[in-house]
Each structure stands twice: as C-alpha cells, then as structure tokens.
Amino acid sequence: MTSDSTKEANSKSNKPSKLTKLANSNAVAVVVLLLSIALVVFTAKMTKLDTQETSITEIFGVKIHRNPPQAILTDLGVTSWKRWEGSPSKFPWTFEHKETMYLLEGKVKVYCDGHDGFFEIRAGDLVEFPKGMKVTWDIIEAVNKHYSLEK
C-alpha cells in the first residue's frame, strides 16, 4: 500500500507549478497579440486594394477610373472596341468626339490645353475624354488600348 505522503508527492508532481501556468498564459497572450497584429495589417492592405480598384477621379474634365472591375469592362463591351497602339512619342491631339479608352499596356503623360501641369494614365485605366478637348500626349511607355468614339 501507498502511504499518504507518497500520494501527496505524486499529486504535487502532476500539478503544473505557478511558474508553468504563468509561462503558458503569457505564451497564449503573445499568440493572440501576434494574430491581432496580423489581422490589422491584412485588413489595412485589403482596404488599400479595394480603394485602388474603385478609384475614380476627374482631372481637367477627363474622367479616370483606375483598375475598374471586370464587370464594368464587360458591360461596356470593351473587348469589341477598336484598338490602337502607339510607340513612345509626343504629339498634339484634338478629340473630335467623346472618346472612352481602356489602356491594356503603357503609360502616357497628358497635358491639357489651358491647364498647368499634366496627369498620367496607364495600363488598367478606363479613361473618358470629352469632345473638343485639346491635349498633348507624351507616350512614356508604348500604348496598346481599346477605344470607343461617341458621335
């Protein structure tokens, strides 16, 4: 038979010490803290991506939709529009009609007559130029675009 002192010694050795309990609770707290930080960083990045996808601006009367959702491009029938390609160059242009374009590739600095400065359009932008607008196109990276003219 086992003595009471042996039983007591065995039960004490099976119980975690206060130090072990404290270490375990601190480890759990650290894991929770790290998961919370990861969630905040992930949410911030996703919010930034969502903002970029839905960014619509108007500069000098030109509407620019940065990275529009595929559903918008499909609704507009962009892939059925005419195509145009241009190499790096700089030239004046007058929009004889309202023109909507979707840039597949490239980057362009656009200088609008009557305004100081320029703005850039680039691959992934859906852009609408009003009829009669006079600009200078400075193609920085070769352009490949779909375009539609409204008469």
C-alpha positions as CSV (number, residue, x, y, z in Angstrom):
1,M,0.0,0.0,0.0
2,T,1.0,3.5,-0.6
3,S,1.5,6.0,2.1
4,D,-0.3,9.3,2.3
5,S,2.9,11.2,1.9
6,T,3.7,9.2,-1.4
7,K,0.2,10.1,-2.7
8,E,0.7,13.7,-1.8
9,A,4.1,13.8,-3.6
10,N,2.7,12.2,-6.7
11,S,-0.2,14.6,-6.9
12,K,2.1,17.6,-6.4
13,S,4.4,16.4,-9.3
14,N,1.4,16.1,-11.6
15,K,0.2,19.7,-11.0
16,P,1.8,22.4,-13.0
17,S,3.7,24.9,-11.0
18,K,2.7,28.6,-10.7
19,L,5.7,29.4,-13.0
20,T,4.5,27.0,-15.7
21,K,1.0,28.4,-15.5
22,L,2.3,31.9,-15.9
23,A,4.5,30.9,-18.8
24,N,1.6,29.2,-20.6
25,S,-0.7,32.2,-20.1
26,N,2.0,34.6,-21.4
27,A,2.5,32.4,-24.5
28,V,-1.2,32.4,-25.2
29,A,-1.2,36.2,-24.8
30,V,1.7,36.6,-27.2
31,V,0.0,34.4,-29.8
32,V,-3.3,36.4,-29.5
33,L,-1.4,39.6,-29.8
34,L,0.5,38.4,-33.0
35,L,-2.7,37.2,-34.6
36,S,-4.4,40.5,-33.8
37,I,-1.5,42.4,-35.4
38,A,-1.6,40.2,-38.5
39,L,-5.3,40.8,-38.8
40,V,-4.9,44.6,-38.6
41,V,-2.1,44.5,-41.3
42,F,-4.1,42.2,-43.6
43,T,-7.3,44.4,-43.2
44,A,-5.3,47.6,-44.0
45,K,-3.8,46.0,-47.1
46,M,-7.2,44.8,-48.3
47,T,-8.8,48.2,-47.7
48,K,-6.0,49.8,-49.7
49,L,-6.5,47.4,-52.6
50,D,-10.3,47.9,-52.6
51,T,-9.7,51.7,-52.7
52,Q,-7.4,51.4,-55.7
53,E,-9.9,49.2,-57.5
54,T,-12.7,51.7,-57.2
55,S,-10.7,54.9,-57.6
56,I,-12.5,57.3,-59.9
57,T,-11.1,60.8,-60.4
58,E,-11.7,63.7,-62.7
59,I,-8.8,65.9,-63.8
60,F,-9.3,68.9,-66.1
61,G,-12.6,67.4,-67.3
62,V,-11.1,63.9,-68.0
63,K,-12.7,61.0,-66.1
64,I,-10.2,58.3,-65.0
65,H,-11.4,55.0,-63.5
66,R,-8.3,53.2,-62.2
67,N,-8.5,49.4,-62.4
68,P,-12.3,49.1,-62.9
69,P,-13.9,45.8,-62.1
70,Q,-14.1,43.3,-64.9
71,A,-18.0,43.6,-64.7
72,I,-17.8,47.2,-65.8
73,L,-15.5,46.4,-68.8
74,T,-17.8,43.5,-69.8
75,D,-20.9,45.7,-69.6
76,L,-19.2,48.4,-71.8
77,G,-18.1,45.7,-74.3
78,V,-14.5,46.9,-74.2
79,T,-13.1,43.9,-76.0
80,S,-15.2,44.6,-79.0
81,W,-13.9,48.2,-79.3
82,K,-11.3,49.2,-81.9
83,R,-7.7,49.0,-80.9
84,W,-4.8,51.5,-81.3
85,E,-1.1,51.2,-80.5
86,G,1.5,53.9,-80.1
87,S,5.2,54.0,-79.5
88,P,6.9,56.4,-77.2
89,S,6.5,59.9,-78.8
90,K,5.0,63.3,-78.0
91,F,2.2,64.9,-80.2
92,P,-0.8,67.2,-80.0
93,W,-4.3,65.7,-80.3
94,T,-7.8,67.1,-80.5
95,F,-10.7,64.8,-79.5
96,E,-13.2,65.3,-82.3
97,H,-15.7,63.0,-80.5
98,K,-16.1,62.0,-76.9
99,E,-13.6,59.1,-76.5
100,T,-13.6,56.3,-73.9
101,M,-10.5,54.2,-73.8
102,Y,-9.2,51.3,-71.8
103,L,-5.4,51.0,-71.7
104,L,-4.1,47.5,-71.9
105,E,-0.5,48.5,-71.8
106,G,1.6,51.6,-71.4
107,K,1.9,54.9,-69.7
108,V,1.0,58.4,-71.0
109,K,1.5,61.9,-69.6
110,V,-1.4,64.0,-70.8
111,Y,-1.1,67.8,-71.0
112,C,-4.5,69.6,-71.4
113,D,-4.6,72.9,-73.3
114,G,-5.5,75.7,-70.9
115,H,-4.3,73.9,-67.8
116,D,-0.9,73.9,-66.0
117,G,0.7,70.5,-65.4
118,F,-0.2,67.1,-66.6
119,F,-1.7,63.8,-65.3
120,E,-0.8,60.2,-66.1
121,I,-2.9,57.4,-67.5
122,R,-1.6,53.9,-67.5
123,A,-2.4,50.2,-68.1
124,G,-5.6,49.3,-66.4
125,D,-7.2,52.7,-66.6
126,L,-10.6,53.4,-68.2
127,V,-10.5,57.0,-69.4
128,E,-13.1,59.3,-70.9
129,F,-12.0,62.4,-72.8
130,P,-14.7,65.0,-73.7
131,K,-15.5,66.0,-77.2
132,G,-13.4,69.0,-78.4
133,M,-10.6,68.6,-75.8
134,K,-7.1,69.5,-77.0
135,V,-4.2,67.8,-75.4
136,T,-0.6,66.8,-75.9
137,W,0.1,63.1,-75.5
138,D,3.6,62.2,-74.2
139,I,3.7,58.4,-74.5
140,I,6.3,57.3,-71.9
141,E,5.7,53.5,-72.4
142,A,4.3,52.0,-75.6
143,V,0.5,52.1,-75.5
144,N,-2.0,49.4,-76.5
145,K,-5.6,50.4,-75.9
146,H,-9.2,49.7,-76.8
147,Y,-11.2,52.8,-77.7
148,S,-14.8,53.9,-78.5
149,L,-16.0,57.1,-80.1
150,E,-19.3,58.7,-79.3
151,K,-20.5,60.8,-82.2
